[in-house]
Amino acid sequence: MNTPFPPVEFDAGIIGRLSQSGPRYTSYPTADRFQSDFGYGQFLEAVAGLRMRRSRRPLSLYIHIPFCDTVCYYCGCNKIVTKDHGKAAVYLGYLKQEIDMQGRLFDGMGQIGQLHFGGGTPTYLSDRQMGDLMAHLHANFDFASDQQGEYAIEIDPRTVSVERVHKLRAQGFNRISLGVQDFDTEVQKAVNRIQPEAETRAVMAAARAAGFRSISIDLIYGLPKQTMASMTQTLDKVIDAAPDRIALYNYAHLPHLFKPQRRIAEADMPSPAAKLELLSICIQRLCDAGYIYIGMDHFAKPDDELAVAQRQGRLQRNFQGYSTRAESELISCGVSAISAVGATYSQNEKTLEAYYQKLESGVLPVTRGIKLDNDDLLRRIVIQKLMCNFELSISSIEQGFPVQFRLYFARELAQLKAFEDDGLLTIEDDWISVTPKGRLLIRNICMVFDRYLSQPQALQPLRYSKTI
């Protein structure tokens, strides 16, 4: 597969009928299925298993910086809003302890080919603190060269100067992601994130001048005060700025879970029908501008590595979204961070107090996780292939697992028949293929293969966003 997919098709009637709450499948099983009886010991067993098998799979590293100066009302991330930057200094001391411990565990097991700083706001750290942290990472892990590795950082354009962007490049980052959300001033006021377009454009220009290999922009549709006219103007500005990648997220309004969202006036929210119109215009405009729909709210230029990886069938999905680095072990450091090592997922403590306490006790701050059984591994690869490639070879699954696909997944194939009748996918002798009309509903399709969603209603999660 080395040719672009046909353009995605938008069918408002089917989307409106089928949209429901569901997982985003940055992992399978999803994080709400992690168990509290999985801890530090189980994580060590997973790492020991890799070492015994002499695994040389590439390594990926995620660093979580939870702090923000101000609160954006739409945000549902695990963050700590404070102007007391002394808290970051304390946090960095403990974070370095965790990095030391992880570095010893994975010593000699492979190079870091991918690094991602997320938050919160990673650029909450000062230039000196960031340089010190990057030096500490390089002292503990073997990094691939700048040309071979992907080293990304999320930034808030309001927190960096042109000079700081150049410093970030010198510190080893070669990809940069900018939070924008919306350029309209009324929308920005409604979500408490005032960010002039000129400020964002200056940061993008600085990133290009500094030699960053990729620039990504985050947008959100469904925010308060958004209209077709305002979104069209924002898209005009984004397309003119020409980022390499665009992430277009659906705003999930869950004020019962995220306290800052309670400051958003319900009367300012677009209706479900208006949200669909907003999504439609976004897809149309971005595709018309030459961006490729990667899937699950991601767009990229045709020559971007994400688009190339998808055409070549080596795209994967992890907790940071879509990734070009297939089959990497993911080591995550920081409060609430989630690792994926071997056939396990493990999550760190979610509060600073608990995170610090574990490290002071000399153990990694793992609080919960899950060890995947054979059924989990099988369903994970099925969901991953559909999410990333929009197609699945039945024979390839049977070669990798001791199952007869049509017998093992008889119930699921029967359920898929309804999607086939709607023209969202086709089921042939050896292939399940998602059609251009079905790609926007890929979460719905993958949910058919999610064993956990068929468990009793009492176990059903309450935190999922709408699939569209």
N, C-alpha and C positions, 0 to 999 in steps of 0.2 A: 504494500500500500504506500504509494509515493506520489499520489495526486490529491489535490484539495477536495474536500467534501463539497457537494452542492450547497448553495446557500440555505440557511435555516428558514423554515416556513412558519408563519405565525397564523394560527387558527384560533381566533378569540372564542368561538363557540365551544370548541373542545377544551381549551384551557380553562375557561370559566366553569365548565362542568366537572373537570377532573382535578382542579387544584384542591389540595388538601394539606394538612400538616404532615411533615415527613422529614426524615434525616437528610443531611447534606452529604453523607458518606465520605467524610474525610478519613474515616476509618470504618472497618467492619470487623467485629461488632462495634457499634457506636459507643461513645464515651459514657452515655447514660447506663450502659450495661457493665461498666467496670465494677469490680467487687472489692470491698474493704478488707477481705482476708488475703489479698495479694499485696505483698509489701517488699521490703528491702531484700529479704532472703530469696524470694522468687525472682527478683530482678537479677540478683547475683547468679542464680542458677541459669538464667537465660544467657547471660554473658559467658559463663563457663561452658555452656553448650556450644556457643560459637567458637570459643577457643579450642575446644576438643575437636571440632570438625575442621579446624584450621581455616575458618572462614576468612576470605579476603574480599568480601563484598565491600563496595565503597561505603564510606561513612558520611552522614549528613548531620549537621549540628544546628540546633535551634537555641537561641538565647532570649529569655523573656525579661524585658525591662518594664515593670508594671506602672511606672509613675507618669502622671500628667499634671500640667500646671492648672488647667481648667477642665471643666466637664462639658462634653458635647452631649446634648440631651438624648440623641438617638442611640448612644453607645451601649452595647451589651457586653463589652469585653471585661475581662478580669483586670481591673485597674485600681490605682490608688491616687486620688486627686489631692495634691498638696503642693504648696509653694515652699515648703521646708525642704530644701535640697540636701540638708544634712541627712535625711532619711535614705537618700540614694547612696551616700557614702557608706552608711552602715550596711545597706543591702549588698553593695559591691564586695564588702569583706566576706560575707557569707557566700555569695555567688562564686567567688574565687575558690573557696573551700570545696564547693561542689564540683567545680571544674577540675581541681586537683584530683579529687577522688575518681571522677569519670575518666580523666586522662590516664591514671594508673590502670584502671580496669581495661581500657581499650588499647593500651600501649602495644605497639607492634602489630595491630590487627588491621591496619589499612589507613589510607589517606582520607582526610576531609576533602570532599569534592564539592560540598555545598554548605553554605553558612547562611542563616537567616536570623536577623535581629527583629523581633516583634514586640508589641506592647499592648497597652500603654503607649508611651512615646519614647522610643529608644534615644532620640536626640534630646531628651530631658537631661541625659548625662552631659557633662561639660566636655569640651574638646580634650582636655587632659585626662579625664576619667575614661573616655572612650579609647584613647590611645593606650592607656595603661591596661584596660581590659583586653584589647586586641593583642597586645604583647603577651599577656598572660595566657590567652588561648593558644597562641603560636608556641609558647613554651611547653604546653601540655599536649598538643596534637600536631601531627604531621599534615600540613596543608598542601594540596596540589597547587601548581603555579597559577598565577593570575589568569593566564590564557586558558588553562584547563578547568578551573573551578568557577563556580557561581557563588558570589559572596554578596548577599543582598541585605539592605536595611530599609525599614519603613521610617519615613520622616513626616513630621508635621511642618509644612513650609513656613509656618509662623514662628518656628523655633530655630531656624538656621539662617545664616547669612551666606552670601556668595563665597566668602572666605571659608566658612565652615564646610560647605559642600566640597571644596577642593581638599580640605583636610581629610574628610571622610574617604575620598578616593585615595589619598596618600596612605591612609591607615589600612587599606586593603579591600575596601568595598568596591565592587564593579557593577552592581545593579542597585537601582534606587526606586523606591515606591513612594508616591506622594498621595497623602490623603487630601482629596478635594471635596468630594460628595456633591457639591452644587455651587455654581458660580453666582447664582441669583442672590442679591443682597437680602431680599425679604425671607427667602428660605434660610439663609445663613443666620439671620436674626432669630428665626423661629427655633433653630436647633442650637443656638448659642455658640456658633463657630463663624466669626467674622474673618474672612480670608480674601483680601482683594486679589483679583485676577493677576494684576501686575506682579504681586509678590510671588505667586505660584510660577508665572512665566519666567521670572528672574532666576528662580531656583532651577527650573528646567534648563535654561540657557547655561547656567553655571555647571550643571551636571554634564551637559554635552561638551562644554569647554574643558572640563576636567577629565574627560575620557571615560565616563561611565558607558558600559556596553549596552545597557537597556534602561529605559525609563518607563515606569508604569504609573497609571493614575487610577485611583479608586473613586467611583461614583456610586450614588445611591438613588434609586427611584422609589417613590412612595412616601417621600418626606412631606412634612406639613408645608403648606403654601405652594407646593409645586403645581404647575399647570402645564398644558401642552406648549404654550407660548414660552414660558420660562425655561422649560426643559430643552426646547428647540434652540434657544439662545445659548444655553450651556453647552449643548452638543456642538454648535457652531464653533465655540471657543476651544473646546477640547480637540475637535478635528483639526482646527488651525494649528494648535500646539503640537499635534502629531506625535503623541507618545507611542512607544513601541507596543505597549500592552495596555488594555483597559479592563478593569474589573468593575462590573456593573451589578451592584448588590440590591436585592430586594429588602427594603426596610421592614423588619419584623417588629411590629408594635406590641410589646409584651410588658406593659407597665406594672403588672402584678409580679413580674420577676426582676425588672430593672428599674430601680427607684428614679434615676434621672429622667426616664421617659414619662414620668407622671407630670413633668413640667410642660409637656407638649399638649396644647389644647386639642381636644378631640374634634372640635369644629373645624380646625385647620387641616385635618387629614383628608387626602383625596379618597374618594369612594373606591370600592373594589373595581368597578368598571373603569374609573379614571386611571387607576394604577395599571390596568391592562393596556390602556391607550398609551400611557407613558412608556411602558415596556416596548410596545409595538414601534413607537417612533424611534426609540433608542436603537433597537435592532436594525430597523430599516436604514437609519442614517449611518450607523457605523458600518454596516455591510456595504452600503452604497459608497462609502468612503474608502473601501478596500480592505477593511479589517475582516479577519476570519473568525467565525464563531467557534471557539474551542469547546465550549460546553460549560454548563453551570456558571453562568455570569462572567465568563472570561472571553475576551477578544484579543487578537494579536495580529500584527502585520504578517503578510504571507511569508516573509523571510525571517521572522522571529523564531528563536529556537523552540518555543512552545508549538508553533504551527508546524515546524519541520518535524519535531518529535512525534506529533500526532500523525502526520502523513506517513511516517516510518514505523508506526505502531509501537513506539517505545515511551509514550506518555504515561505518567502515573499520577496518582492523587494522594496527597497526605494532608496533615493538619494545617499546612500553609496554603492549600489549594492544589492547583495543577503543577506538576514538576517534570522536568526533563530527565531527571536522574532516577531511572528505574531500579527497583530492588536495592535501595540503600538502607542501611541500618540508621535509624534516626535517634540521635542522642540529644535530649533536651534538658537544659539547665535553667533554673529559676523557678520562682513561685508559680504553681499551677501548671507548669510545662508538662507536656505529654511525650514520652519516648515510645518508639516502636522498635524493639530489639528481638530478633529471632521471631518466634511465634507468640510474642507477648506485646501488650501495651501496658504502660505504667504511667501514672500521673503523680506529680509532686503535690505536697501540701498546698492548700489554696490561700492560707493566711500567712502573713509575715511571721507572726509569733510561732506558729506550728512549724513553719519552714526553718526558722532559726533554731528552734529547740531540737529538731532532729539532727541538724548539722553539729550542734554543740555536743550531742551524744555520740558523735563519731559515725553516724550512719547516713546514707543518702535519704533525702526527704520524701521517699515514696509513700504515698498514703493509700492508693488503691490501684487496681489494674485488672488484667485478665490474661489467662493463658489460653490460646486458641486451640480447640480440638480440630480433628480432621474435617468435620463438617464446616466449622468456621473458616478454615483455610480454603476449602473448596468454594464456599459462597463468596468469600472475599475476592478471589480471583475472578469469579463470574461478574460480580458487581464492578470491580476495577476495570475489566475489559469493556463493559458496557458504558461506564462513565467516561472513559478516556477515548475509546475507539468507535463507539456507537455500533459496534458489531462484535459478535462472539462466534468463534469456530468451535462447534460441538466436538469435533474429532480431537482438537488440541486439548480440550478439557479431559477427554477420555484417555489421552496419552499421558497426562500428568497425574491423574487420579484413578484409582481402581473402581470406576463406576460406569454404568451404562446411563448416559445422560438422560435419555428420554424416559427411562424407568425411575431414576433417582429424582428427577424433577417433573414427574408426571403432573402433580398438582399445580406446579408453577406454570408449566406449559399450557395447561387448561385455562389458567387465569390470564395468560398473555393473549389468548384468543380474542378477548374483548378489545385489547389494544390493536391487534391485527385488523379487526373489523372496523376500527376507527381510522385505519390507515397510518398508524403510528409506528408500526414495525412489520417486518415480514419474517416468517419462519419457514426455512427451506430444509433440505435434507441435512446439510452440514452447517448452516449459518442462521443465526438470529441477527437481523440487521435493523437498526433503528432508522426510520425515514427522516427526511428533513423536517417534516411536520411533527415528528415525535421527539426531536432532540430537546425541545424546551421542556418536555415532560419526562426527561430521563430519570429524575428522582422517583417518579411514580412507577416507572418500569422496573427500576432496581428494587423498589420496596417489595415487589412480588417475591424476590429471592431472599428476603430478610426473614430468617426463621423466628427471630425474637418478636417481630410484630404480630405473630400469630399466637403469642402467649396470652394468658387471661388478661382481661381488661385492667385488672388491678396493677399489673406490671407495666402498663403502657406509659411511656414518657409524656410529660406535659409541656416540654420545652421546645418542641419542634416548630420551625417557621413554616409558612405556606410553601408548597413546592413551586408555585408561581405567584 
